[in-house]
C-alpha cells in the first residue's frame, strides 16, 4: 500500500500515526523546511570533513589541539551565556527514551533534569518519532498518563515547577529521516527532532519559566557546533523568540571533539549550557578512529575500561577545566546499572560502585551526573548533596591544576586489563540482544542488569572488529580470529531464548555485517536502517 503524500513541498512516505496531524501541521513543516534549506549543504560538507578526518587518523595523523584556534584558548576573557532558568542545579540528570511510560517515570523521578532522548536509547521508527513529540507536548501541558497492559497506572505527581527540567537530545548529524523528503532529499533526523519540538513547545516552555533546551550528540568539531548555533539563531528569528533563549549542552563523545572543547563552547557561547562526558560513545569513538593503528590502541574487555583508566581520567578532568573556565556546567557520565529487586546483595554491591563513580565525578568538579534508572536518583543525589550542600553547582572550581595534554588523551595503551573469551562472548551477547530489541522498536534494553543503548552496542561490535583486525591475543593465549569468533557466535546464538516474533535472525545478520565484515561501517544503526527500509519494514531506524 502506498502511503506517500506531499504537504507544503515535503513528501511523507510513512503510514500515518494516530494524532500525527497535531505534530505535522502545515506551519511546523514549513518551519522544518526553512531550517533544512538553510543548512543541508553545510551539513553534507561537514559529514564529508568527518570522513576525511577519520581517514587521516587511520593513516597515522593523531588528533591535536588546533593551532588556528589557539587564540581562543589563550583568551581568558570570554564566557558562555549566564545559566538559564531551570538549569541552575543539575546535580542529577535521568536519561531515557520519550515513550509514554518513561516520560511519566522520568518526570516523577526526583531528578533535576530529564534528558528526553530521541537518539541512542530510542529506535526512531516513524511511530516512535511522532509519539515522542506527542508525549513531550502532552507532558508540558500536564495531560500525560499511561496504563500498562497489566493495568498499572502511571500519572504525573506534584507540581510542574518541582519536576525535572526537560532537555531534549535529537539525533546526530549523520542520521537522516528517510520518511520525510524535501526536494527528494531526506531531512536530517536532528533537524526534524529539534524543529518539531521547538516549534510546538518553545513558547509554552518560556511561559513556564524555563526554555527550549537541548543536548547535542556526536559532534566532532567546532564547525559542527557553529552549524547548530546558526540553526538556533534562525529558529529563534523565524518564531520571533529572543536570541539566546535556546540553550544547548554538547556531549563530548568523540575523540576529535576532546581536542576542541573550548572551541565548541565558544561557537555556542550565547546558547551554551555546558558539556557532558559521554563516556560510552567516547570509548566507541576511540576504537573506531584508531581501529587499524595497531596494538597501542587496543582496549581490553569492555568491563575493564572504567573511568579510572588514564586516558579517560584525562578526558574528564580536561572537560571540567574547559567548562568552568568559561562559566559552563560540566555534567558527568552515565550510571547504567539497573536494579534487580530479586537480588539485594548484588544491588548493594552495584550501588556502592555507582556511589564511588559519582563521588569521583563530584570530587573532580563536575556539577552533576547521569543515571539510567529512577532507583539510582537518590544514590547519585546523596553524593552530590554531600559535595555541593546548598550550592546549585561548583562552577567556581576552576581546576587550574589541570593542564591540557594531548598526549595523555591518547594514552590508550596504559589502560589496565586483558582480552578474555568471556569478554568476547559478552560483546556477542550484547550485540545480538540489543539489535534484536532495537529492531522491535526498543532502543534502551536491560541486559544483565545494565542499561544498554546504541553506544554500548557500538563498543561491543567495534571491539570485536578491532580485535580480529589486529590479531589480538586473549589472556589464555588465544589469537582472536574471525573463524574463532564466528564459532563463539554460533554458540551464543544457540543459547538465546527465542520467542514468537523475535528478530534474532535479522539481528545476527546485521551484527555479522558490522562486526565481522571486511569493511567497518561508521555506525551500526545506519547499516540496519538502510537494510530494513529496502525490505519495506516500518522501522525508520537511524
N, C-alpha and C positions, 0 to 999 in steps of 0.2 A: 504494500500500500504506500502511495506517495504522500508524504507529509509536508512536502516543500511548499512554502508560500513566501511572498515578498511583501514587506511592510516598510514604507519610507526608505526604499532603496537598500534595505537589509533583508537578506534571504535567510529564513529559518528552515532548517531541514529535519528537526526532531519532532516526534509525536508530542502533541500538546499535553501539558501537565495541568492538573487541576489548579485553578486560581492563577495560572500563568499570566493572564491579562492584567492582573494587578501589578505585575513587575515589568512586563514588556509593553509598556504604554508607548504611544507614538512619541511623546516628549522624551521619555527615557532612552528610547532607541536613537532619537536624533542626537541626544547628548553623547551616547557612546560613539556614534558615527563621527561626531566632531573630534572627539579625542583620538579616534583611530586615524582619521585623515591627517591630523597634525603630527602623529608620532610613528606611523607604520614604517616609513622609510628608515628613520633613525634606529628603530628597534632592530630592523633587519641588518643594518650596518654594525650595530653593537654585538649582535649574535655572531656575525662573521668575525669580528675582532676577538670574541671569546675563543672561537675555534683556532684562530691564529696564535693566540697567546698559549693555549693548551699545547699546540704543536711545538712552539718554541721551548716550552718546559720539557716536553718529551725529547726534544733534540739536545737538551743539556743546559739550557739557559735558566738558571734559578730566578724566581721572583726576587724583587728587591724594592727598597724604598725609592720612589721616583725622584730623580734629580730635578726634573722640571717643576715639581711642586714643593720643593724643599722650602721655598719662601713662605708657604702657608704653614708648614710645620714649625718653622722657626719664629713665626709671628705670634707672640703671646697675647695679642690684644683682642682677637676676635672670639666671640662666644655664640653658642646657639641661642635660639629664642628662649625667653623665660618659660618656666614649667607651666604647662597648660592645665586648666581646671579638670580635676578628676584624675590627674596623673602625678600629683604631688607625692603620693605614697604608693609605691609599687612593690612592697616587700614580699608579697606572694601573688604570683600570677598562675592561674589554671589554664591549661590548654585543652583544646578538643574540637571536634568537628561541629558543624552547625545543624546537626539533626535536632529534632524537636526535644527528645529526651535530654540530650546533652545540654541544650540551651537552658532548659529549666534547672538541671542539676548544677551547671556552672554558675548561674546567677544566684543560686541558693547556697553556694559552697562556702561563703565567708572569705573568699579571696579578694584582693584589692582590684585585680584586673582579670578579665577573661579574654584570652586570645581566641577569638572566634575564627576557626581555621578552615579556610577553603582550599588549603594546599595539601601538605604532606599527610595529614590524618583524614583526608576526605577523598573518596573516589568521586571525581566530578562527572558522574552520569548526568544526563540532562535533568532528570528529576531531582538529583541532589543539588545541582546548580540553582535551579529555580526555587526548590523548597528551602534551601539555605537562606536565600534572600527573603523569602516569606517569613521564615522563623525569626530572623533578625528584625524585620519590620514589625511583626506581631509583638516580639519581646519589648521593643522600645515603646510600644503603645499599651503595654500591660495587658495583653489579651492572649497570652500563650499558655497552654497546658498540654498534657499528654497522658493517655491511658494505655498501658501496656496490654498485649494480648491476654495476659493473665488477670487483667483487671486492676492493676496497681495504678494509682493516680499520682501524677506529678504536677504540682502547681507552684507558682511563684510565691515566695514568702516575704514578709516585711515590706518596707517602703522602697521605692525606686532609688532614692538617694543613698540607701545603705547597700545597694547591690554593686557588684564589680563594675568598673568602667570597661566598656567593650572596646577592644582593639581588634580590627579585622585583618586577617592575613590573606590577601589574594594569591592567586597562582603566580609562579615565577615567570620571568620574561620569556623563557624558552618554550612555554606551553601555549598552545592555541586551542580555541574552541571551534571545532570544525562544524558545529551545528549552527554557527552564526557567521554569515559571509557578507562582506561589503565589497562590491565590485568583484565578486568571486574569490576574494581573499579572506581566509579565516581571520576573525578578530583575535587579538591576543587574549588569552584567558585572564591575564592580570587586569587588562582594561575593562573587560566585561564585569568581573567581580568588583573591582573598585568603582566603576562608573555607575552600576545599578545601585550599589549600597549608598554611595554618596548622593546620587540624585534623589533617592527616596527618603533618606534619613538625615541629611546634613542639618536642615533647618530644625527638625524635631530635636536632634541632639543639642543644638545650640540653645534652644528654648529650655531644655532640661538642665542647663548649666554645665554641659560638657562639650563634646565636639566630635567631628569625624576623625577618628584616629586609626592608624594602620601599622601593621608590621610588614616590612618589605623583605621577601625572601630571595635567596640565591644570587644577590648582587655580587659581581666580580670586580668592579672598579668604580671609581668616582664618576665616570662618564655615564654609567647606568643610573647612578644616583641623580645626576644632573637631569637626565630624561624624566625621572619621576618628579623632580622638583618643577620642571616645566609643565608637566601634566597637572600638578597641584595648582599652579598659577592659573592655567587655562580653565580648569574645572571651577575654581572659585570665581573667576571672571564670568564664566557662562551663566552661573547661577546667582551672581550678584552677592556673593558671600565675601566678607572681608579677607584680604590676603593674610596668610599666617594662621587662619583658623584650623586648617588641616595640620595634624602632627603625625610624624612617622618615626618608628623605631626600626632600624635596619639590623637584620640578622647578619652577623659576621660569621658566615658558614662556608666560605670558600677561602682557599689559601691565597689567591691573589688579593682578595679584599683585606686580608690581615695586614698587608703592606700599605693599605690606603685608608686606614680607619679615620684619621683626621681629615683627609680629603673628602671622604664620604660625608662626614659631619658638616664640613664647610659647604658642600654643594647644597645640602638640605637645611642649612642653618636656620632659616626663617620658618621652617616646617619640621625641625628635628626635635625628637624627644628622647634620643639615645641610641645605644647599640645593645645587641644581645649576643651572648656567646652561644651560638647554635652548634653545640658540640658534635652531634651525630653527623650532620651534613658536613661539618668541618673535617671530621675524620674521613668521611667518604671523599671529599674533595682532595685531600692529601693523597689518598690511594689512587684516585682517578688520574690526577695530574702527573704523579711520579710512578705510575704502574709499570713502565718499561725501563726505569732508570737503575734497576739492579738491587742487590741485597740491602744497600744502605737505606732504602726507602720501603723496606718490607716490614709491616707491623705484625706482632704476634696475634694470638687468638683475640677475638673481639672483646671478650670479658676481661682480658688483661690490660686493655687500653683504657686506663682510668684517667681521671683528671689530674692525678699526681704525676703523670708522665711529663718529662721535662719540656717537650715541645708544646704540650697543652697548658702547662703552668705558665710558660712564657706568653702564650697567646692570651690567656685570661688576664694576666697582670697588665700586659700592654693595652688591653681593651679598657680596663678600669682607668688607667692613666690617661688614655686618649679622651675618654668621656668626661672625666672630672676636670681635666684641664680646660675643657670647653663648656662646662656647665651642663652636661648632658647625663642622663641616667645610664648606668651600667647594669644590665639585667643578666643574671646567671643562667645556667643551663638546666636541662630537664632532669627531674627525678622521675624515672619511668616505671618504678615499682608499682605493681597492682596488688593491693592487699588480698590475702586469701583467708577468709574468715574461718576456714576449717583447720588452719594450722597456725595457732597463735605463737608458737615458738619461732617458726620461720618468719612470721610477721615482725616479731620483736627484733630479730637479727637484721632484717631488711630495714626497719625503721631506724635502727641505730646507724646503719650505713647512710640513709637519707640525711639524718641529722648531721653526721660528720661531713658529708658533702656540702650541705648548706652552711655549716659553720665555717668551713674553709672559704666559701664564697663571701660570707659576711665579713670574715676577718681580712680578706683581700681587698675589701672596699666596695663590693657590689651593693647596689641599692635594693635588690630584690632578686627573686629567682622563680623558676618554673616548677610546677608539679603537673602530673598527668591524671591524677585521681583526686576526687574530693576528700577522701580519707587522709590524704597527705598534707592538706592545707594547714591543719593545726600544728603538725610537726615542723613544717617549714616556718610558720609564723612564730612559733616559740623561739626558734633560733634567731631570727631577725629581730624579734622583740627584745631579746637579751642584748643584742648588739646596738640597736637603734634607740631603745627606750621610747621616749615621746617624740623623738625627731622623725620626720617623714622619710628621710633619706640620709646618706652620708656623702653628699656632693662636695662637702668641704674637705674630704680626704683626698688629696691631690695625687698621692703616690709618686712624689718627686724622686723617691728612691729607685723607681723603675726606669731603666734606660732602654729605649728601643733597640732591639738586637735581632737583625735579620737572620744571622747565623743560627741563633738559638731557636727561632721559629721553625727552622728546617732540620733541627737535630732529631730526626725521626729514629735514628739508629740507637739512641740512648733509651728508648722505651723498653722496660724490662718485660720478660715473659717469653713464651715459646709458642710454636705452632703445634697443635696436637690433633690427633684423629677426632677426639671429642669436639674440638673447636670446629673442624671441618664439618662434622655431622650437624653440629648446632647451626651453622650457617645454611646448610642444605635444608634443614627443617624450617627455619625461619623464612627462607626464601620461598619454599613451596607453600607453607601455610599462609603466609602473608599474601602472596599473589592470588591464591585461591579465594581468600576472603575479599580481597580488593576487587576481584572480578565480579563478585556478587554485590558490590556496592558499598562495602565497609572498608574504609581506609585506615582505621585505627583498630588494632587487633591485639587482644591479650594472649600472649604465648609464654608459657612457663613463668607466669607471674610478672611479666614485663609488658608494657605497652609498646608494641611495635608499630612503626609507621613507615612511610616510603623511605625515609632517611636511613633507618636501621636495616631495612631490606637492601638498600643500596650498599651499605657496608658489607653485608653478608655476601652478596653476589660479586662485588668488586674484589673482596679478599680472595675468593675462590679463583677468579680470573688471574689476579696478580701472582698468587702462589703457583699456579700452573705455569704461567709465563716465565717466572724466574727460577723454576725447578727448586722451589723452597723445600726445606727438609724439616720433618717433624721432630719432636723430642725423642721419638723412638728410632730415628734414622731413616724413616721412610721418605722417599722423594715424592713430592706431590705432582703426579702426572694426571693427564686428562683421563686415561683409562682407569686409574685407581679411583678418581673422584666419581666417574660415571658408575663404577661398581658400588661405591658407597651411596650414590644417589638412588640406584636400584633398591638398595636395602631400606633407605629412609622412605622411599616412596611406597614400598610394600608395607611398611609399618604404619602408614597413615590410616586413620579411622575414616572410612568412606561413608557417604550418606547420599540419599536421593537428591539429585540436583546439584551435587558438588561440581566444582570446576578444577579439580586437581589435575586432570589430564591436560587441560589448557595451561594451567599454571606450570606444569613440568616442561612443556614445550617452550614456553616463554623463558623460564629460568635457564634452560639449556642454551637458548639463543644468547642471553645477556651475560651468562657466567661461564659458559664452556665454548662459545664460538671463537673463531679466529679474530674477528673484529670486536671492539669494545664499544657498544652503544653508550652514548653520553648519559642517558637516563633510561632506566628500565621501563618507566611508565610511558614514555613516548613510543617505545617499541610496542608495548601492549595496545596503546591507543590506536596506532595505525592498523595493526593487525585486526583488531576486533571491529573497527569501522568497516574494513573491507568485507568482513563477514556479516555486515548489516546488523551487528549487535546494537543494542540501545546505548551501551556504556560509552559515554563521551569521555574516555579516560585520558587525562592529560599528564 
